Amino acid sequence: MIVHTSIGGRRVRIELSNAYGSAPLTIGSTHIALRDKESAIVAGSDRALAFNGKPSCSIPVGAAMLSDPVDLDVPALGDLAVSVYVPGDTGPATTHSVGLHTTYISKQGDVTGESALADSITSQSWYWLSGVEVLAPADAAAIVTFGDSITDGTRSTPNTDSSWPSFLARRLAANTATANLAVLNEAISANRMLRDGIGVSALSRFDRDVLGQNSVKWMFVLEGINDIGVGLGNTFVFGPRPNAQPGDETTADMLIGAYRQMISRAHDHGIRVAGGTLTPFEGAAYYSENGNKVRQAVNQWIRTGGAFDWVADFERVIQDPEHPNRFRPEFDSSDHLHPNDAGYKAMAGSIDLSIFSSNRMSASESSR
């Protein structure tokens, strides 16, 4: 599995998850290396990973496990190759379906220590891998981007790191004042704020995916459009449709209440919160006039409610000035819901990097 880094460090460890498994997950062996190209790794960079000093481990259902750290000079904005050997039947695998990087899967046997995986099959998902952590300088910190498919980077070009969080990471790295800030993309495509669907609801996973991360000083929230769009009579366009029930429609007050809960919980942990306005979706498969009114009411509150520490007005970046409920044509991936690469870049480019200045963020010892 190929992982693109944000900041670098001199030691590294990974986290494997069995959050959605149905039985304990046996890991046979795991390696990490610097990626060269395709499935090949940089010569001399391969490191075998251990878990509590042992090469194999068993991860209980619903749990995650950290590897022991190893010395490896991890570059900023570089690619790592993480190889996992699972010796038996895993049952349902905990996956990130929109990894947007080519994953190379061997046909059989433990090849985690190989320099390349010949004759492999490929996927664009990650399996069991839920985090990569580096030991960073004392002034490093992390920004969590929390959301759904628009933050995940759906419909961006694979293997180009063209989600808006990836573009943000490049902007941060290029700016001396912010080069010590990592970006943790904790988005799940098709996720919803208030109800389970693809993954548990944002409110349910908030502690794990935001508060459970290391050294977080800021988070961005861009989520809610699926709650608005996925109701009775609408089509779920990302995959298996959650079972809609009477009363499944979402009101602006319901979403605003969820935002308030996240902001309060983040502030209790010293995390500042930026709210992203919901982008237009006229023409999308689950668009409705009533849903658009909810979106507009939510955006008005995000802009004027004073609850967020900063507002990323993604709606105004993406919308067509002549048709404000639709995407600018040059930013539309063609489904009228997800930006293309240019749209994602424009979203990241609209973020004022000065909000991350040192007087507004405290120092931290390590980060992802």
N, C-alpha and C positions, 0 to 999 in steps of 0.2 A: 504494500500500500504506500502511495506517495503522499507525503505531507509537506505543504509549503509553510515555511516558518515566517514569523514577523520579526521579533528581535532575536538575537543570537545569544550564545552563552558557552561556557567551557565544560559544563556537565549537563547530562540529559537523562530523563527518565520518561516512561510512558505510563498511561493508565489504560487498562483493559476493563471492559464492562460486560456484565451478564444481566443487564437491567431488564431485558425482555425475554430472557431464556425461560425454559420450562423445567430445566434440571441443572445441577451443578455443571459448570463448564471446565473441562480438563484442557489445560494448555501444555503442550509437549515441549516446545522451545520457542524462543523469540529472539530476534536480532534487530539491530538498528544500524544504519549506515548512511553515509552521504550518497545521494543519488547522482549517477553520471548522466545517462540518458536511457529512455525507455525503462526496461527492468534492470539495467546494469548499475552496479554501485561503483563508487570511487575506490580504487585499489588501496588497501591498508586502512580503510575507514570502518570496516565491519566490527561490530561489538555484539557479543552475546549478552543477553540480559538475564538477570536472575530475579526471583521473587523470594524475599526473605532468605537469600543466600542459596536458593535452589533453582535449577533451570526450569523446572515444571511447577505447576500450581493448579489448584482447583478453586474456581470462583463460584460462590454460592449464588443461587437465584436472586436476582435483584441487587446484587452487590457489584462493586468495582474493586480493582486491585492495582496498586502502584508497583512498578518494577523498582529494583534497587538502582540508584543512579550510576552512570558510567562516565568516564572522561571522554569527551568528544568535542572538538571545536565546531560548534554548530553555527553556521553563518546566518546573518540576518537576510531575510528574503531569499532563503535557499530551499532546496528540496531534500527531504530525508526519505529513506526507504525503510519501512517497518515491515518485518516478515514474521508471521505467526504460523506455527504448526499446531494443528489440532488433530490428535491421533484417532479420535473416535467420532461417532455420530453426535452432532451438537444439538439436534433439535432446532427450534426456531432460533436464528442467529440475531443478536443485537446488531443492527446495521444503521448506517447513515446512508440513505439511498441516493442523495444528491451530493456525492463526494466531488463530482466534476473533475476528478483526476483518474487516470487509468490505473486500475488495480490488476495485478498479474497473479493468476491462480494456477498453481501447478496441478498436474493431473493426479499425482499420488506421491506419497513419501515426504520425508522431512528434507526440504531443500533451503531452509532458512539461512544457511551459511554459504550458499552458492553466490558466485559473482554476478550471475544473471539467470533469469528463468526462461530457458529455451522451451519452445513449443507449449507455451502457457495459453490459457483462455483468459479473457479480459472482462472487466466490469468497470463501472464508474461509481461504485459504492465502496464505503469502508465497512469493515467487519470487526466488531468487538473493540476497535480502537476508539477511545473517547477523549484522549488528551495526550499532548506531548509537552513536557515541562523542561525548561532550561534553568540552570543556576545563573542568574543575571546579576549585574552590578547593584549596589545598594540603593541607587536612585531610580531603579526601574519600577514600573507599575503596569497595570493591565486595564484595558477597556473591553468590556463585554458588549457585543452586539447581539441583542436578544430579539428574536422574531420568527417569521415564517419564511416562505419561499423567496420573497423579495430580498430578504437579508441572506438567505442561503445561497442566492445567486442563480436560481432556476432560469434556464434558457440563455445563460451566458455561455460563451465559447469554452468547451472543456479544455483543460490543461493550459489555460492562459491566466488563471487567477484573476478573473474579471468580475467578481462580485463587488458590491460597493465596500464591504469591509476590507477586501483585499486591496482595492484602490486606496482606501484610507490608510492602510498599513504602509503602502509605498509613499504616500505623502508624509506620514509621520517620520519614516526613516530618512527621508530626504531633507528634513528640517532639523537642524542641530538641537533646537530647544525641545523637540519631541521624539528624538531618535531612540529614547529609552522606554518608549511605550509600546507594549504588546497589544495586539488585537486578537481577542478570543471570539470566534464566530460560533455562537450558541443558538443558531437558528435551525428550525426543523421545517422542511417544506410541508405545507398543508396543515400546519399546527394552528390551533385556535386558543384564544385567551381563556375562555370560560368553560369549554367542554372538551373532553377527550375525543380524539379522532386519529390522526396520524401522530403517534406519541401522546402522552398525557397533556392536559391543558397547560398553558403557560403559567397559570397560577400554581398548578400542582408541581411543576418542575423548577420553579423559581429558586428555591433553596439549593437544589442540586446544581443547577446550571449557572447561577449567578453568585449566590452567597458561598457556595462550595468551592469556588475558584480562588486561586492564590492572588493576593496583592491587587485586588480590583479597586480602582479609585473612581472610575466612571462606567456607566452603562448607557447604551442607546436602546430604546424600546420602539420597535416598528412592528406592530401586530394588531390585528382586529378585523382586517378585511375579510378573512375567511369566516369569522363569526357572523359578519354582516351578510355575506353572500351565501353561506351554506345554511339554508332554512328549508321549510317545506316547499316543494315544487321546484327547487333549484337543483342544478347538476353540479356534482363535485368534480372538478376538472383535473385534479392532480393524481388520482388513484382511487382506491376503494372509498366509496362515499359513506361517511358516518350515517347511522340510522337516524333520520330526522323524525321528530315526534311533535305532536301539537304543542305549541308554545316554544318551539325551538328558535324562533326569531329573536334577534338580539337588538336591544334598544341602546341608544346613546348612553343613557344613565348606567346601564349594566357595564358597558365598556369603561366609562369614566370611573366607576367604582373599582374596577379591576386595576386601572392605572394607579389610582390613589393607594391601593393596597401595596403595589409594587414599590411605589415611590417611598412610602412610609417604611417598608421593610428594608429597602436599600439605604435610606438615610440612617436608620438605626445602626447600620454597619459602616457608616462613614463613606458611603458610595454616593456620588452625585449622579443624577439621572437626566439624560436628554431624551425628549420625546420627539419621535418622527411623525409628521402628519401623514395620514393615509393617502396613498396615491390614487389617481383617477382609475375608474374601471368600466366606464361605459363601453359597451361592445364585448366585454368579457362574457363567458358562458353563463355566469350566475349573476349578471347585472340586473338590477331592478331600480325603478325610480324611488321606491321607499327606502331601499338599501342605500342609495346615493344620498338621500336626505340624512340618514343616520351618519354616514361618513362625514358629511359636511358639518353636522352638529358636533361630532367628536373633534374634528379638526379645529373648529372655532374654540372649543374648550382647551385643546392643547395649546393653541396660540395665546389665548387670553386668560386662562384660568389661574396662571401663576403657580401651578403646582410643580412644574418641571424646573430644573436648574438651568436648562437651555432648551431651545426648540430647533430642531432640524426641519425646515419647511420643505420636505421632499415633494409635497403636492405641487407647490409653485415651481419647483425645478423641472418636474416631469410634464406638467399639464400643457396642453395646446392653448395659447392665449385666446385663440378664436373659438375654441370649443373646450372650455375649462374642465369638463367632466371626462375628457378623453386625453390620451397620451399625445405629446408631440410626435408626429410621424417618424422623425429621425431617432426617437428614443424607444419606439415600440418594437418589441420582439415579434409581433404579429398576432399575439393572443389578446392584446389590449388589457393585459393585467400585469405582465412582467416586463421590466425594461430589457433592452439589449445591452451589449457591452458599453456603448456610448452613453446610454441612460444611467447605468450603474456608475460610470466614471463621473458623470455630472452630479450625481447624488453625493458621492464622496468629495467632489470638488467644492460643494456648497458648505462644507463643515468648516467653521472658523477654528483653526488650530490653536488660536490664542486662549481658548477656554481651558486648555490643558496646561496652562502656564504653571510654573513651580509654586507660585503663591496660592494656587487653588488645588494643589495636589500634594499630599504628604509623601515622604520617601518610603520605600519598601525594599525588603531584602532580596526578594526573588519574584519571578513572574513566568507566565507561560509565553 
